[in-house]
Amino acid sequence: MLRWNQRMLTILLRIKKKGGSRRVRRRVAMRNVYFDHAATTPVHPKVAEAMYLYLTEQYGNPSSFHAPGRTVRRAVEEAREKVASAIHARPDEITFTSGGTEAANMAILGAARANRSKGNHIITSAVEHNASLDPCKALEREGFQLTVLPVDRYGMVDVEQVREAITGQTILISVIHAQNEVGTIQPVEAIGALARERGILFHSDAAQSVGRLPVDVTKMGVDLLSFSAHKFNGPKGVGGMYLRKGVRWQRLMYGGHQETRRRAGTENVPGIVGMAVALELALADMEKRTVFLAGLRDRLIQGVLSSIPKSILTGHPTMRLPNLASFCFEYVEGESILLSLDGKKISVSSGSACTSRLLEPSHVLLAMGLAPEIAQSSIRVSLGLGNTEEDVDYFLRELPPIIERLRAMSPLFGCEDDKCLEGEDCFTCTAKK
Amino acid sequence: MYSEKVMDHFNNPRNVGEIPDADGVGQVGNPACGDIMKIFLKIKDNVIDDIKFKTFGCGAAVATSSMVTEMVKGKTLDEAMGVSNKMVAEALDGLPPQKMHCSNLAADALHAAIEDYRRKHPMAE
């Protein structure tokens, strides 16, 4: 009752200001809504605080003999223990890198090349991030045999297909833990068990899962894992590779003897310290945060699917990241949706060709069997630190009119599925109308 | 990334729609990028009396479609055939390099519509 009165008062005052006779227009406030946490996340204030010391007073080189060096050396090793403990690994199994991409490259290239004498066959999936897929393709050009496993319509790898693909020459399997575009969580434990049974090395790209889901390298049965700090509210430019003790592996970076000769180069001390603090914070309230974000995610999904016709949720319905929802909106192209949302200060991303520098639509969506024109219409929403119920409300309010406006402009809108001839693509059909 | 003019044409596109009894219709598409542009023409005395467009595509695709229709409405067919993709991009104060291919479709769709009209009305000029 009080709020109603306050609102009436504000409106009345505005009428008085404008001279009374003009119609008062209620201006709906825009909010900055960042829904692209899968791309990168804000640095947690406590992380920035912890890093500051190593950006200012403690600038020593961890390899130096003297006191400034020894002080930062201790900080790096403490960070290593924290990171190791977070994924149930030993400290000497953690190597710090410049990020998830370097870690994935090191893991795949290092493991394959070092074990070449045992075989030359690698198995991976069609929904890997380029940071894993491209090293595998590079190995293929080096003479390795590569099998890229297909996925089902949810983007899920079938463990039986992994089993069938294994030959006497298979030395490495690489399957992403939580898929970054559609959020599908792969059956990594089953793949790990299979790999262990057959004596094959298993790598998993855990960039989207470390800090978001419980990651236990012993339960996953992985020999190698790659992860990235800026995905869990740590700084950019730092990540890590887990390498199980005893695994034959060869380094990529030559030079100094840092990281027990696994990765030459002076350590990114502030980044490493920041990553460890970020991971500690992420683990501390993971359960609570997961429940909260999953709640927001589900309300968002429900809101989108119920208010926008011909909209599809991609990825597995249940085996999905708690914070991620990716949609396709038929008849509308992804970048134009992004641009319109950006105009409303809402940040999301898309799998459309126009948003990728290579101008190719998402290989993940195509691998899931989506028609190219549907893959072009994808929008990925990923939630995280700082997002609220009000953010979801705002998104649900702004998105439907955007889709409606873009559909009104689209030559594909008004397509009835039953009018399309068998095997005819959208372009040919539309041209006839 | 996009100029103010591009954003204006994206947010307030001119001449969106269809012409049910159009004299010429042209559609082009770029499968790589996924853009599809369709242009409808109403011709009177060799002049573009009315022009409408529909586009499935990115910001650049929408803006270039809108701009090309604005540029040729009221012009003769020969003048309209002379409008190039480069001219459309320039009228929009330029496009990012990776978006130039999107703009290629706008003038192509217009020319396709004019050619469609000329095919149907060979004696008209």
Interface residues (C-beta under 8 A of the other chain):
Chain A: Y331 V332 E333 G334 E335 S336 L339 G343 S352 A353 C354 T355 R357 L359 E360 P361 P372 E373 Q376 A408 M409 S410 P411 L412 C426 F427 T430 A431
Chain B: Y2 M7 F10 N11 P13 V16 Q27 G29 P31 A32 C33 G34 D35 I36 M37 K38 K54 T55 F56 G57 C58 G59 A60 A61 V62 Q98 K99 H101 C102
